[in-house]
């Protein structure tokens, strides 16, 4: 149990996917924190949505809770150390690129809102949607330095002047 917990925590701190662009340490930390807090909020609001009276809201609430648990397993594996397969799920999540996480978080946040558009559903899934957008911005990579942007702009001006 102790070794599995240590492995899960270590796996959650490293970015093992070489195809991810370089991102600042605070971006990676902010994305994980935003995803974790969003998943916790989505879990509690999913319970609230499930208590409602309509069958579509039941489905939306269950879906929201399952998505929140999956995001918790992806982003914060040490919250679920009692589950035996956490390390495998964490390694799978760490091997995903930023754009794959962005796509998963944004699309999975929209589906429960389409099923049951209430304030609880929107609040819970908005946090996951914002986390997906943040991962999408990380997938774009770092902004170029000032000199290379000036050089690129100058080349584009030269091309535009020669085409006239």
Residue pairs with C-beta under 8 A, 6 or more apart in sequence:
1 81
4 81
4 84
4 86
4 87
5 78
5 81
7 87
8 77
8 78
8 81
8 86
8 87
8 90
9 77
9 78
11 77
11 87
11 90
11 91
11 94
12 32
12 75
12 76
12 77
12 78
12 90
12 94
14 94
15 28
15 94
16 91
16 94
16 95
17 94
17 95
17 96
17 97
19 97
20 97
20 98
20 138
20 139
21 98
21 138
21 139
21 140
21 141
21 142
22 141
22 142
23 98
23 138
23 141
23 142
24 142
27 134
27 138
28 138
30 134
31 131
31 134
31 135
31 138
32 75
32 76
34 127
34 130
34 131
34 134
35 71
35 74
35 75
35 76
35 105
35 128
35 131
35 135
36 71
36 72
36 75
36 76
36 79
37 127
38 71
38 124
38 127
38 128
38 130
38 131
39 67
39 68
39 69
39 71
39 72
39 75
39 76
39 127
39 128
40 68
40 72
41 123
41 124
41 127
42 64
42 65
42 67
42 68
42 71
42 124
42 125
42 127
42 128
43 64
43 65
43 68
43 69
43 72
43 124
44 124
45 64
45 120
45 121
45 123
45 124
46 61
46 62
46 63
46 64
46 65
46 68
46 112
46 124
47 61
47 65
48 61
48 120
49 57
49 60
49 61
49 64
49 112
49 116
49 118
49 120
49 121
49 124
50 57
50 58
50 61
50 62
50 65
51 61
52 58
52 61
52 116
52 118
54 116
56 115
56 116
57 115
57 116
57 118
57 121
59 115
59 116
60 112
60 113
60 115
60 116
60 121
61 112
61 116
61 121
63 111
63 112
63 115
64 112
64 121
64 124
64 125
67 108
67 109
67 112
67 128
68 124
68 128
70 108
71 105
71 128
71 131
72 79
72 80
73 80
73 83
73 86
73 89
73 90
73 93
74 89
74 90
74 93
74 101
75 93
77 86
77 87
77 89
77 90
80 86
93 101
96 104
97 139
98 135
98 136
98 138
98 139
99 135
99 136
99 139
101 132
101 135
102 132
102 133
102 134
102 135
102 136
102 138
102 139
103 132
103 136
104 132
105 128
105 129
105 131
105 132
105 135
106 129
106 132
106 133
106 136
107 132
108 128
109 125
109 126
109 128
109 129
109 132
110 125
110 129
112 121
112 124
112 125
113 121
113 122
113 125
115 121
144 152
